[in-house]
Every structure is written in C-alpha cells, then in structure tokens.
Amino acid sequence: MIEKKIKDLSESMVACFFEHKEEDIFASHLSEKLLWISEEQERYGKQAILSYLRQLRDDYHGKVAIKQQDYHVFSLHPLICFAVGTMTIEMNLEEDQFKKIDICISGIWQEEKNWCLTHFYSSIKDERLISRNGSLSLQQQLEVIQKAAMIDPLTQINNLQGFEEEVALLLKKYPKQKYVMIKFGIRDFRFVNRRHGYKMGDLVLKHIAKNLFATLKEREACGRVEKDIFAMLYCFEDKPSLEQRVEQLETVLLDPQIRQRLETKIHFNIGIYQIENNHAEYIKDMLDKALIAQKKGSRSISHRHHYAYYEEWMMTAQYQRSKLLEEAPKAMEENEFSLYIQPQFDLTSGALVAGEALVRWITKEGIRMPGEFIPIFEEQGFIFSFDYYMLDKICRQMRKWIDEGVEVHPVSTNQSRLHIEEENYFKDFCAVIDRYQIPHEYIIFELTESAFVENSEKMIKLTKQLHEHHYKIAIDDFGTGYASLNLLSVVPADILKIDKSMLKGYNTNIRTQIIIEKIIQLAHDIGMSVVCEGIEEQAEWEYLKKIGCNIGQGFLMGKPIEAEAYQKLWLKTTNH
C-alpha cells in the first residue's frame, strides 16, 4: 500500500538524518521543488530547509536515538500523500545525562521520478496540535498542507492538481453553465530565458499568473499546469465575446514595465475546447483537447494571436501522428528510410559541386515526405536517434563510393537544432563519420538559421570545433526565420543557403532584387559562398549567375533522387 510505503520512507529519512548522519540519502528524497511553509506562513526552498535541519541536528549533539515514532499517512490523490509524524529525540549529552525533545514533522509526498517530499510544514512539536488525551489533532494542519500542495510555488496560483480540483468543483456546482477549457503557452519562451536569464523568465511567469488570475470572473478558474503552460476555465456565452476576451490576453497579461524590459513582444499559442453541456468528461481529456488545439494554433498563421478551437478531426490527426511515431523504430530496422540526394551545381560552369542529403520514408502505401514526419520526430525527441541513423547511411554510402573509385563530392547533412543541447554531440557526430573514415572536408554540416539564433553561444563553440576538424558549415533557409544580417558577423559559417522564398517576385520587384544582390555581395565580402535553393526556371539560373551567386539547387537542374541513382546519373568513376 502507498500509505505504508510513505510511512516507511518517512521513518527511514528521519533515522538517516538524525541518527546515522547520512544527509545525502535524506536529501535524495527531497524534491527540487520542495517548499517549507513556516508557522508564520513564510515559504522557503530546499536549501533553506536543509540548512535549518542541519542546525537543528547539530543542536542535538552527542549520541542521538529516535524514540516513540508515530506516523499517520493519508492519500490525497493517487500520486499525492499527506504524512504527519510525532517522535521523541533522545540525546546522550554526557555520561548518564539525557535530554528528550518532542518533534512533529509533516508534509506532502508526491510521486515524481520516485516518491519525493514536496511540501514541508511545522518542525517543532506544537502543543496546540495535541489534544488532551495525547492524540494528534490533524484537521487544521491537514487543511493548510492540502491547500499548499495544490498551489504552484513560483506563481502562487493553482498547479495542475489544484486546477483540476477547482475545475471539478465548478463543473459539479454549475452543471448548466457553458464553459470552455483554454490552454496557452508562451511562444518561444526559451528566448526570454536565454536572452534575459531565468530570473527574468520567472518574473514574467509570475506577472502572467497574477494578471491571468485578475481576468477571472465568478465561476472561473486558472492555473499554471507546467513550465510556461497555463490553463483557464472560462464561462462561455458566444464565440465573438470569447475571442475578444482571448485576444485581450496578449495586452493584459504582462505589465507595461515588464514588456519594456523585455524589449520584444510576447505572443501566446492558445487552444480552446468547448466543454460538452453535461460536464461529464474527464478533466484531463478536456486539457488534452485544449492542448491539441493549442498545437494547431501554434502552427497556424491565420490568426494574429495564434489561437485555435478544438475540432474532432484534430484528434484523428493526433492519432495519426502517434501511430507514425510508433511505426518509426520498426521502419528504421526494416530500412524503410531511403537516402536521397539532390545535386548542386556551379552556376557559371554548370559542373556538379556538391549534393544535399535528404530522406524519404518508403512505405507500402507510398512515399512519405520529410515534412510529414521530421517535425513529429523533433517534437517527440525521436530526432536524436534518427539523425545519427541517417548520418550513418550517408557515411556508409560515401565509403562505398570511395572504395569503388567513384568521384566523391561534398554532401551536406541537415542536423536538428535540438542536438545543440546535447553535451557530447560533437564527439558523437565525429564518431559516426570517423567510423567510416570519411575525410571531413566531404561533410557539410547544415543547420537552419533559427538554430544559430536560439543557441548562439553554443553554436559559436560548435562551429569552432567543426572548423578545427575541417568540416564546412552551412546556414540553411536563410531569409525565413528570425535572423538578421548580424548573424553573418557572429557565426563563422562557410556557406549561405538562400531560401527559395526570397526569389519570389525578383523579376518584378526592384526591392527584392536589391536585397538578394546585397546579401550575396555581403556573403562574398566575408568569405562565404552562396547557394540558392528552389531554382525551377532557366531565367532564375541566368539572373543568379549574373549577380554572382555561386551555386544553384532546384528542380531545373536535378530533383532529389535515391543515392544509387544519383551515383549513376551524376558521379564519375575515376579508376575503373
């Protein structure tokens, strides 16, 4: 039973800390989010609690023994327990001299990776909590701790459990009230933390929570359910009035002084689920549907505020995404992911100079394009293993060409920006290439421009390592993301790949022409070569050649084809 497990854990922790002086074992059962609520209702974190308990323990010098332990454990939730215990600590101060102190320790246990103590309340035994017959009076303490367990320590509004509980009460109390469940996140919140620091990020979350709570009307609730994700239960009258209210969030959730300090506008991705009239649905299902709509809103550009309503087809699409993710590991084992390469040509001579490695998922039903599965792999973390899998395919193919005496040109490999957070990424990247003894100058390391912006410090370090080991670096999709021309001065890349979208209107819009020409000139001035993607017409080729673009890639010159076909069509045999 959970109650017995928590009782045993509590007894063990007290013994470890006071009797055996094994602080590390004691601390291993304390959550990083640990909160101490003092009798004055002040709140302290994990380090403050450890410091206090060390002082308390050190005051009990000499040999310490735990006597008369008595614990009561109550399950508040399948993953939450309230435990309160009384004990007597007996100290042998000197020979034949003993001192006894009564202690009361109570708190909330929650299952995170393991069961951890997340809330701590009242350390010194308070006689007000003991009835005349000596038994512990729990009601007052239970109410305080139970409430604290439902509050997010940072923002002081409901956490996930508290939000679910308050929503359940409201839905039950007002069965005829029309409601919507709303879930929203801060778009690109990681930029706030990276640019301004986590202290500023926490301040932003606190202000959002405070102002979100102020938007509530009677019969409504809100909470911070995880990281930068918040949820609300709003009353619903009609879509126009709701949308007006939702659109106002962007202006009311941040105080002007915070907005000014950020020097950039905060945007939200918002999902809305209209709750069925009978309110019988499981609350977690409501939150999931709001989340599905939120993700849809984050990918939509039809609304300035990036909000979307949940619709049934979204659940079907979500199922398909989950199904696709389940199929991917088996597809890797059965070699369903095929290496494709698209050639790149010198625009002046027309000679093949390089290729870009791409992927196609070959199924019985047909070919799946990267846009169907790569974003899902990134979202779910499968991209980490998948990128290494495809890099291995590239290197194996290049090794085969080298061994067969086939002319080899550099091949660029797209790498997910998520790898930049991996501590051993560069080492692991090199290990795959070196396993096949591929000369490093044959590998072009390619990342989208947004990756360089999001992780500028780490990317500068990585590019330095890549250059030291003779890899070339390409900035892909230039002109589609957040980057400015300043990026070119910060990141020592070798190749600039201009996205095909920048070519639109080049023959009718003089501004477009000037921008393209200046970018190419600037790249050349700082020693970079320029690749233009998406060339589909001869006129585009001629124009780009005229303004000095080095390399072209697109359907006009060659479509992506399987590696074996690429070899037959474009590569020459040198020694056979």
C-alpha positions, 0 to 999 in steps of 0.5 A: 500500500502507498500509505505504508510505503510513505510511512516507511520512507518517512521513518527511514529519512528521519533515522538517516538524518538524525541518527546515522548522519547520512544527509545525502540519502535524506536529501535524495528524497527531497524534491527540487521543488520542495517548499517549507511553509513556516508557522508564520506562513513564510515559504522557503526552498530546499536549501533553506530547509536543509540548512535549518535541519542541519542546525537543528541536528547539530543542536542535538549533539552527542549520541542521538536515538529516535524514540516513540515514532508515530506516523499517520499517512493519508492519500490525497490523490493517487500520486499525492500523500499527506504524512504527519509524524510525532517522535521523541529525540533522545540525546546522550549529552554526557555520561548518564545525562539525557535530554528528550525533545518532542518533534512533529514533522509533516508534509506532502509526498508526491510521486515524481521520478520516485516518491519525493517530499514536496511540501514541508510544514511545522518542525517543532512539536506544537502543543496546540496540535495535541489534544488532551488525551495525547492524540494528534489533532490533524484537521487544521494542519491537514487543511493548510498542507492540502491547500499548499500542495495544490498551489504552484510555488513560483506563481502562487496560483493553482498547479495542475492538481489544484486546477483540476480540483477547482475545475471539478468543483465548478463543473459539479456546482454549475452543471448548466453553465457553458464553459470552455477549457483554454490552454496557452503557452508562451511562444518561444519562451526559451528566448526570454530565458536565454536572452534575459536569464531565468530570473527574468523568465520567472518574473514574467511567469509570475506577472502572467499568473497574477494578471491571468488570475485578475481576468477571472470572473465568478465561476472561473478558474486558472492555473499554471499546469507546467513550465510556461503552460497555463490553463483557464476555465472560462464561462462561455456565452458566444464565440465573438465575446470569447475571442475578444476576451482571448485576444485581450490576453496578449495586452493584459497579461504582462505589465507595461514595465515588464514588456519594456524590459523585455524589449520584444513582444510576447505572443501566446499559442492558445487552444480552446475546447468547448466543454460538452453541456453535461460536464461529464468528461474527464478533466484531463481529456478536456486539457488534452483537447485544449492542448491539441488545439493549442498545437494547431494554433501554434502552427497556424498563421491565420490568426494574429494571436495564434489561437485555435478551437478544438475540432474532432478531426484534430484528434484523428490527426493526433492519432495519426501522428502517434501511430507514425511515431510508433511505426518509426523504430520498426521502419528504421530496422526494416530500412524503410528510410531511403537516402536521397540526394539532390545535386548542386551545381556551379552556376557559371560552369554548370559542373556538379559541386556538391549534393544535399542529403535528404530522406524519404520514408518508403512505405507500402502505401507510398512515399512519405515526405520529410515534412510529414514526419521530421517535425513529429520526430523533433517534437517527440525527441525521436530526432536524436536517434534518427539523425545519427541513423541517417548520418550513418547511411550517408557515411556508409554510402560515401565509403562505398563510393570511395572504395569503388573509385567513384568521384566523391563530392561534398554532401551536406547533412541537415542536423536538428537544432535540438542536438545543440543541447546535447553535451557530447554531440560533437564527439558523437557526430565525429564518431559516426563519420570517423567510423567510416573514415570519411575525410571531413572536408566531404561533410557539410554540416547544415543547420537552419538559421533559427538554430544559430539564433536560439543557441548562439553561444553554443553554436559559436563553440560548435562551429569552432570545433567543426572548423578545427576538424575541417568540416564546412558549415552551412546556414540553411533557409536563410531569409525565413526565420528570425535572423538578421544580417548580424548573424553573418558577423557572429557565426563563422559559417562557410556557406549561405543557403538562400531560401527559395522564398526570397526569389519570389517576385525578383523579376518584378520587384526592384526591392527584392532584387536589391536585397538578394544582390546585397546579401550575396555581395555581403556573403562574398565580402566575408568569405562565404559562398552562396547557394540558392535553393528552389531554382525551377526556371532557366531565367532564375539560373541566368539572373543568379549567375549574373549577380554572382551567386555561386551555386544553384539547387532546384528542380531545373537542374536535378530533383532529389533522387535515391543515392544509387541513382544519383551515383549513376546519373551524376558521379564519375568513376575515376579508376575503373 
